Amino acid sequence: MIKVIPHRGMRQIGGVCTEIATDTARIFFDFGSPLEGEGDQDPLIVEGVTKGETDCDAIFLTHYHGDHVGEIPRIKAGIPVYMQKTARKLLMAQQKHMQCLGQEVWADGARDLDYGVPVIIKDLKITPIESDHSAIDSLMFLVEGQGKRILLTGDYRMHGFYTERMERTFREMGHIDLMITEGTNLTKDYRGIYKTEQDVEKRFKELKRKYKYVFLFTSSSNIDRIAAFSRQVPYGQYVITDDYQKSILEIADEEREAAYKSHKVLYYSDYLKDQIENKGFGMVVRANGKFYEIVKKYFDEYPEETILIYSMWSGYRSLPGIKKLLDIAKNHETIHVSGHITKEDLEKVIGMVKPDTLMINHTDASKDDISSISIPCHTELKNAIDNQVIAI
């Protein structure tokens, strides 16, 4: 028998954590922080993991977003933590960049995972599977043991640059006893202009040909979005970032397919000031004082030739630093698609996998909302709650 325990995430998006255990093995998937103002805000307290005598064989991380990894510093010393190798390098760079603000650096001690190369933990076999999310090099996991097969999807989407690969992965998954999938967008009927990452890139191209100075305001870790922006900067111009963002892109590009690498990226310096002002640019900015001054200069001096693209979740717009930058951008446009699977695509994926049992986590949807989705007739929907023990 295998026991599955969702410690958090069955009725909230942030702070997801799932345990899978047998009589001999005990492993966890993600150990995240809650989103601000959402659901259970208390730190996770798990016997054998955060307190008491150590009783945990490993923690596997699907990707580097804080709502999946934020509480890793609270686990007991000596518990192995695994994550995809490029994702680990990116997280380590982020942590070192924020170290001056009190960020703990722990990713340097995590163990690397390669796509398709299983890890054996006692009587469980854990295979990392390449996924697609707004955090690049994200993972799904296939857990096998006791004659059972469990699929944990982590965060994913079917409208990114890798739709065909994702569809093939799900079609070829084989028999699944339990599928644990995210449901972030389960109650959201998205009717925006942009449906796919390709739609976003197309609009980047249109705006870069219309405006001489284009600022992209997005998360530094949304590598696919930034790389797509860089590919649309025309001949004679460059993408300008700071040295931190450039280092993140260089790490991400090390093993990426050529078609999806970033192009012509330079970090901002006084040496470039006159050149980029004369020729134009695409610039990736964040909410800090240095970028504020640059954005303000171009909107003050070249208001007809300048635009700022806001490319993040709309809920962040009210945050003080983000609002301050948007307030000085007299001409800005929102161009964004979610990094999470839509309800329509979720139903298609469940139909491809056809699991015996289905659980939906990483969602704030109600029990009734979850029960309303369309699933195969033989699939049992398990409307579990946090800390409930599910035996398979």
N, C-alpha and C positions, 0 to 999 in steps of 0.2 A: 504494500500500500504506500502511496505517496500522499503527503499532507501539503496542502497549499493554504497559506495564510496571508491575506492582504492586510498588512499592518496599517496602511493608510493609502487613500486614493480612490476608494469606492464611491465617495460622494463629494470629492473635491479634486481639483486639477493638480495643484502643487503638492510636493512632499510625498510622492508615490514611493511605496516600498512593499515588496512582495517576497515572502519566504516560501521555499520549497524544501521539504524534508522527508527523509526516510528514517528507518530505525537507526541507520548508521551515519547518514550525511545530513548536513543542514547548511543551506546556501540562501543568499538573498540577492534580489535584483533591484538595484537603485536604492538610494538612501538620501532622499531629497528634502529640501526646505519648502515649507508652504509658501504659496504666493501671498503677498501682503493683503490682509483684510479678508482672507478666504478660509472658511472651514476651521479645522483644528490647527491652532497656531502653536501648540505646545511641542517642544522637542520630542522626537521619538525616544521612548524608553523601552528597550527590548532586552529581556534577561539573556545573558550570555553574549550580548553584542555591545551594548552600551553600559551595562552594569553586571555585577556578579562575576562568577568564574566564567572564563571564555568558553563559549559553546557555539562556534560558528566556523565553518570550513572555508568560506569565501564569500565575497560580495562582488557581483558582476554589474557593471554600469553600462547602460544603453547609450548614453552620450553625455556631453559635458555641461548641459544647462543646469543652473542652480537648483531647480525644482526636482532634479534627479540625483544630484551629487552634493547638495549643500550641507548635509549633516554628516558626511564622511569623517570630518575631524573629530566627531564625538564617539566614534567606534573605538573599541579597545585595541591597544597596540598589539601587533602581531597577526591580526586578521588580514589575509591576503585580499587585495582589491585588484580587479581585472578591468581593463578597458581597451578599446581598439587603439592601436599604437599611434596613429597620427592624431586621433582625438586626445590621447594622453599628452602628446607634445604641445598641442594647442592649449589645453587646459593648464599645463605647466607654465607656458608663456604668459597666460592671463594672470595666473596666481602670482608670478614673480613681478609682473607689472603693477599689481595691486598690493604688493607686500608692504609698501610704505604706508598704506592705509590700514594695516592690521590684518591683511589677508594671510591665512596660513598656507604655506606651500607644502602640499602632500602628494601631488601628482607624480613627482619624481620617484616616489616609492611604489607606484602602482605597476602591475605586471601587464605586459603587452599581449593583446590578442590579434590574431590574423584571421581574416575571413575564411570560414570553412574549416579551420583547424580546431578540432575539439579539445576540450580540457576535461580530464577525468577526475572527478572528486568522489572517491570511494565507489559507491554503486550508482553514481549519476554521471551521465555524459552530457556535457554542455557544449553546443556548437554555436559559435557566433556567425550570424548571417548578415550580409551587407544590406543596409536599409537606405532610406532617403528621408531626410528631415532638414529643417533649416539649420541644424547643427550638422556639419558634414561628418562623414565617416561614423554615422550613428549605426547602431546594431539592433537586430532582433536576436532572440535566443531560442534554440530548440533544445529542450531538456528531455533526455531519454533515460529511463530506468524502470525497474519492476514491470517491464513489458508495456509501459505507458510512454506516450509522446506528448509533451506540453510545448506550445508555442507562445512565447511572450513577445509581443510586437514592439514594445517601447513606443516612442512617438514616431509617426511616419505620415507620409502623404503619397498620393497617386497622381498629383498634378505638378510634380517637379520635372527635372531634366531626365529622370531615369524611369519613366512610366513603364516602358516595355520590360525592362529588367525586373521591376517590382511585380508586374503581372506574371511573368514567367516564374519567379520565385514562389508566389502563392499557388499557381497552378500545379507546380511540381513538388509541393510540400509533402505529399503523401498523407496517410491517415494521421489525424490529430485527435487525441482524446480530449484535450482541453486547450482552448485558445483564449488567451488573456490579451485583449486589445484595448488600445486607448479609445476614448470617445469624447475628446475635447469639444468637437463641433457638433455633437449629437443634437443639440437643441438650436443650432444656428443655421438658418436658411440663408446661405450667402448669395447675395444678388449683386455683388460688385461688378465693375467693368472688367476686371482682370480675373481670369479663372485659372491660369497656369503661369509658371515661371517664364515660359516662352512669351506670353502676353506682356509680362512685365518688361522683359528685355526688349521687345519690339517698341514699347513706349519710350524706354530709355533712348533708343536710337532716334526716334522722332524728335524728342526734346533736345538731344545733343546737336541735331542739325538745325534746330531753330534758335538755340541760345548759345552764346559764346562761353558763358561761365555757368556751369551746372554743378550744384552741390548735391551730394547724396547723403542724406541723414538717415543712417541705419545702424544696426548693431554691428560691432566690430567682429562678432563671431558668425555673422550671416555671410559666409564665404561665397556661396553660390550667387547671392544677390550682388555682392561687390564685384565678383569676377565677371558677371554678365554686364554690369555697368562699364567695367573696364574695356570689354570687347567692343563697345559701341562708341568709344572715343575716337574721333576721326584722325586721319593722317596729319602729322604735324603738331598734334596735341598729346598731352600725357594725363594719366590719372595721378593725382597728388594725394598723399596721405601723410600721417606722421610716421616716425620710425617704428613705433609699436605696431601700427596696422600693417605696415609693409612686412615686418617680421612674421606676423600671423599669416599673411598671404604666402610668403615664401615657404613656411612650414606646410601649409595646405597644398601647395603646388608640387611638392616633392614627388608624390606618387599619383597625381591626378592625371586623367586622360588629357591629351593636348587640347582637345576641343573645349574643355571646361576650365582651363587654367586662366589666371588673370594675365592681362596684357599691359605693357608700357606703364608700370607703376613706379613712381619716384616718391621719396619722402620730402616734405616741405623744408626748404632752407632759404636763407637770404639770397643765396646765389641764384635761385630760380625765380625770384620775385618778378623781375622785369620781363623775363622770357615768357612766363605763363600769363602775365597781364597783357602782353602784346598778342600772344597767339591764342589765348583761351585755354580752358582746361575742364576736366571733370575732377571734382574733389570730394573725397569721402570724409565726412565730418562727424564728430560726436559732441555731446553736451559738455564742453569745457571752455574755459576762458580764452584760450588761444584761438580756437575755431570761431568763437563768438566774434572776436575782433576782425578776423578775416572775412567772415560772412557779412558783417556790418559794413565793412569797407566797400565791398562790391555792390551791395544793394544801395549804398549811399551814392557811389560814384557812377555806377553803370546799371541803373534800375531797369532799363528796357532790354538789357542783354543778359540778365541774370535770373536764374530760377533755382529754387531749392526743392528737391524731391524728398518728401517724407515717406520712408519705406519701413515702417514698423507697425505693430499693433496699435490701433487707435486709442486704446486705454492708457497708453503711456503719454499721450499728448498733454495731459494735465499736470504731469510731474514738473516741478519748478525749473530744473535745468533745461528740459526739453521745451517747455512753454516759452522760456526766455529766448531761445534760439528761433523758435517759430514766429515769435512776435516781431522780430526784426526782419524776417523774410517776407517782404511785401508781396512777393509772387512765389507761392509754393503750391505744389500739387502732391496729393497722396497717391502713391503707386505701390500696391502691396497685395500679396496673397498669403494666406495662412501657411504655416509650416506643418499643419495638422490635417489629417484626412477629413474630407467632407462626409456628411451622413450618407449621401448617395453612393460615394465610393466605398464607404465602410460596408454597406449592405452588399455591394458587388464582391468585395474581398471575402466576406464571410461566406458568400455563395460559392466562391472558388475553393476555399479551404474545406468547407463543410465539416466543421469540428463536431464531435459528439456533444461536447459541452462548451458553452461560451460564457466568459466573464468580461465585463466592460469596466475598465478603471480609468483613472486620469480624466474624470468627468464630474461636473457638478449637476448633471441631469438627474431628475427625479426617477424613482422606481417606475412610474407610469411612462415617462419619456423613454426610458431604456426598453421597457416592454413593448413599446410601439414600433420598434424597428423590424424590418422584414428579414427573416432568417430561414434557412432550410427547414423543412418540416420535421426532420429527424433530430435537429440540433436542440439541446436543452439549454435554455437561458438561465444561468445561475445568478440571481439578483442578490449577491452577497453583500455583507457589510464589513467594515473594518474589523479586523481581529477574529473574524469567523474562520473556523477550521473547515476546509473542504477536503474530503477524502476522495481520491480517485484510484 
